[in-house]
Amino acid sequence: MAPSAVSSDAQDLLQDIQAQVKALPQQDAQGYSIPATYLGSRRPLKVIVIGFGASAIQLAHVLAEQDPRSNISLQCYEKNPEIGGTWFENTYPGCACDIPAVNYQYSWHPKPNWTSFYANSQEILAYFNDVVAAHNLEGFVKLNHRVIGAWWNEELGEWKIKIQPGDNADAAFYDSGHILINATGVLNSWKWPDVPGVEKFSPRLHTAAWDHSVDLTNKTVGVIGNGSSAVQVIPAIFPKVKKLECFIRSSSWVTAGFAQKYAGEHGANFNYTDEQKKTFAEHPDEYLKYRKAVENEVNQNFSMMIKGTPEQTEALEFARMEMARKLSGKKELIEKLIPKNYARPTPGNGYLECLTDESKSSVTFSSISEITEKGVVTEDGVTHEIDVLVCATGFDVSFRPKFPIVGKDGADMRDVFAKAPETYLSVTAPHFPNYFMILGPFGPYGHGSVISSVEVITRHVEQIIKKMQLEDIKSFVPKQEAVDDFKRHRELYLKRTVWDSPCRSWFKGGTVDGPIMMWPGSRLHFFKVLENPRWEDYDWKYRTMNRFGYWGNGFTTADLGEPGTDNTWYIDGV
């Protein structure tokens, strides 16, 4: 056959194929068309984060810094002029962490030169600043920017966020994102005690908003509260005050900090030597081994939280004897301060000893009826005249947001959470699509470092976000039946724990009988549950009318030769 004939036949065939291609349907009868995308490609997503404390720093590291191919745009808004969240806000004397410092840090940024076993707030804040600087995370946050509202747009599958710079309401503006993450935690909204006349007294201080210009030297200082901040602030100010008037409403277990085996005598704090710091810095394997040993002791503490276990009985007796010893056998203090039931202890050294100093301390268990310009009036009719009032009365721990967060069908979280929060695994909430909470209600907050929990929660969040990107998902929301089952299991389980005891706690929203905001199990139990998301517990909506639209053009990113992919991976074994 002549070459010209072959060429003519090939040309005719090519034209016939091109005609067939043009005739291919671009969509089916229902209007579905195949996207021109590659399987394995991540669609771009914008994530907005409220806050820039420990949780948001972890999010910035995982979602934006760690993987440059994540295709995630991250924007954090922090109300304060500096990063650090609760560690920036809480600067009262004696403020510290009751978790060993070597484990109150990110696994990906260990600090080998902590000053002491339990770190103070200044060093913890400095650590977070070092992390942000070392990993160039400051570009992901706008400081002095307060989120004042968030509204879900079902049609667009996006959140519309209103932000106010500083105190300038006229300068407020809007931003939008596919995902909204609340990383404010629970200890971020402090409150004055609900006592008539509290506003009349001056000067008055709150531990969460300490005014360092107020001098306590040789002053008679009244302290309201018996929680963790009171336990820390009283020993710190005790040496300089003239007299201490303590107003205590309820009993509380006060013990040494966590991981007492590795702490000082009787669980006391201690400073690391220069030699120890050098060893930790030069031998990271040894440092890791030490950190794991300390963490292992903390993890074993959960059995103490289960009623009737040998560990709980032993802890109860030990705590009772330790408190009685530190209270120097003073009968009234022992009867009023030592609880009848065992609950989560408040770690603190030196606090009980201060209360026993009769030359300098006075403890009143009568309830406060009012506060006047002169001092505190208790229900027994006594007026306690003081120079300075310190309110160690904690935070609003209801988890109810202070600004509107409006989800599907106009559901406002302020109303939904008014009586009690409703969450799925503490991470997501029904009625609020594409919304995450870091350290939300019903997490494992009764023992151990929250930093580890933040890392695990963030990895869980990352998996869900990645699924959204890879499968072209528009929105997700937990199924109500999954939320209900979580609640049913949680509430029944928690009856066997010490948190069910009739005592006032922030784990119960600051009430005696409120819902227990705890995880139904140990931290390790929580970590295991969050390891692999239960996709079946969510309702998913896709951007196309076909759930398999993300299959795209029939090719994968490996076919495309995307850097980092291996298109012969199966040769190594399936």
LUMZA-174241 format. One record per residue (C-alpha): y, z, x. Coordinates in steps of 0.2 Angstrom, whole numbers, plus 5000, padded with zeros to 4 digits. Layout:
N
YZX...
//
This chain:
574
500050005000501749965006502850105012504250055000502950074986502450244991504250294993504650234975503150324968503750494977505450464970504850444953503750594954505250704960506350644946504950684934504850864941506650884940506650824922505350954918506351094927507851044917506851054901506151224904506751354891508051474898507651604885506351634871506651634852507251814853508551774866507651854881508051764897507351804915508551884927508751794943508351954953507052004966505752134962506152284973508052254973509152404969510552374957512152454961512552624953514052734954513652924954515053054950514753234955515753384949516053504964515753494983514853654987513053674994512353564980513553414982513453415001511553394999511853254986513053164998511753175012510253115002511052984990512452905001512252955019510352955023509952775016511252645019510252525008510352644993511652534984512452694977514252734976514552914976516153004972516353194971517753294963518153464970519353584961519753684977520853634992519253655003517453625002516153765000516153804982515753994979515854024998517653964998518154064983517254234987518154315002518154494996517754625010515954635014515454465005513854405012512154325008510654435004509554295010509154285029510354165037509054055046508454005029510153985020510353825028509853645026508153585033509053435040510453535049509753695057510953815065510153905079511654025083511854135067512754295072511654405061510154415051511154415035512654305037514454345030515354225019516554165033515154105044514254025029515753925024516053875042514253815043514553705027516153635036515153595051513853505041515153395032516053355049514453315058513753195045515453125040515253175022517153215019517353035013516353064998517453204990519253214983519853394985521053474973520353364959519753454944518653374931519353414914518253304903516753194902516253074888514652964887514852784882513252724874513652544873514152534892512852664898514252754907515152914908517052914907517753064917519553134916520153214932521753314936522453314953523053494957524053574943524953414938524253374920525353214920524453144934522753154926521752994927520052924922518552874932516852804926515052804933513352774928512752944932513553114930512953264941513553434938513453524954514553674950513153804949513353954939514454074950516053974948517054044934517554224936518154344923519154504920518154644912518254644893519254804892520854834882522354844893521654774909523154664911524254814911523754884928524454824944523854784957522154734951520954634961519454534957518054504970517954324966519854304968520254424981522154454986522154495004523954545004523554704994523254845007521954975002522355095017522455275011522455224993521455284978520455134973519455114956517954994957517254934940515454864942513754894950513154724954512954624970514854614973515154794970513654844981514454734995516354774993516154964992515454995009516654875017518254955010517555135010518155185028520055135024520255205007520855385003519755404988518555294978518355304959516755204954516455154936514655114933513955054916512155034919510855074932510254954945508954934959509854934976508754904990508754815007508954625008507554505007506254475021506454665026504954645039506054535050507654635047508254795055507754965052507555005033507954825030509654835038510654685045510754655064511554535076510554415086510654425104511354285115509554265122508854245105510154115100509754025117507954015113508253955096509353815102508253765117506553775108506753705091504853715088504953905091506453915079505553825066504053935067505254095066506054015050504453985042503854155045505354235038505254115023503454155020503854335017505154295005503954184995502754324994504054424984503754334968502154434964503254594963504154514948502554514938502354674927500854784932500354694948499954804963501354724972502554764958501954944957502154964976503854894976504355004961503855164970504555104987506255064979506255224969505955324985507155234995508555254983508255434981508255455000509955365001510655464987510255624996509255694982510855714971510055734954511355664943511555504953509655484954509455504935510955384931510755254945508855224947508255114933506755154922506054984923505954864938507054714939507654604953508454714966510254704972510154704991511454814999511554935014512755075014513255074996512255214989512755325004514555295000514255354982513555524988515055564999515855694987517355714998517855534995516955464980516855504962515555414951515955404932514555344920515555364904516055194897517855134899518855144883520455064890521555034905523355084906524755064919524155234927522355194928520655194919520355294903518455334899517655374883517455554888519355574887519755574905521155474913520755424931522355384940522155254954523255154965522254994965520954924953519554814959518554724946516754684953516354614936515554444941515654284932515454194916513554154917513354074901513153894909514353834895515653714902517453754902517953574898517153444886515553364891515153254876513553154875512653054862513253054844514753164849513653314855514853434865513953534878515153684874514453684857512653644861512553784874513653904864512154024859510953974873510753824885509453694882508753604896507253504903506553584919508353654922508853474928509253374913509753404895509353324878510853234870511653204887511053034895511153004913511653184916510953304929511253484933510953554950510453744949510553724930509853854917508053904919507853874938506953984951508454094955507554264956507054254974507254154989508654034996509453924983509753794997507853754997507953734978509453624980508453514992506953494980508053464965509053334974507453244979506853244961508553174955508453044969506752984962507452964944509052874951507952754961506852714946508452674936508952554950507252464953506852444935508552404928508652554917510252584907509952764902508752904901508753064892507353194890506353194874506653334863504753374861504653394880506253514880505453614866503753624875504653684891505553824881503953874872502953894888504453974898504854104885503054164883502754164902504354264905503754414894502554454908504054464921505154604926506654504919506054544902506454724904507954794893509254784907510954684908510854544920511654374924509954304922510154344904511954274903512654444906511854524891510354644889509354544877509854364879508754224884508054234902508854094912507354094924505953974929504254024923503454044940503754054958504853944968503353854975502753834957504553754954504453644969502753584964503253534946504753434952503753344966503253204954504353174939503453164922504152994917503253014900504453154896505953044895506652904883507152754893508352614888508352454898509852334902508852184896507852174879506252174889505652324899504952204912506552114915506652194932505152084937506551954939506251784947504451814952504851854970505052024979506252074992504852065004504651875000506451865003506251945020507352085017507552195033506452345033505152265022503352215027502652075017500852095024500752285021499052265013498252205029498352385035497352445021497652465002
//
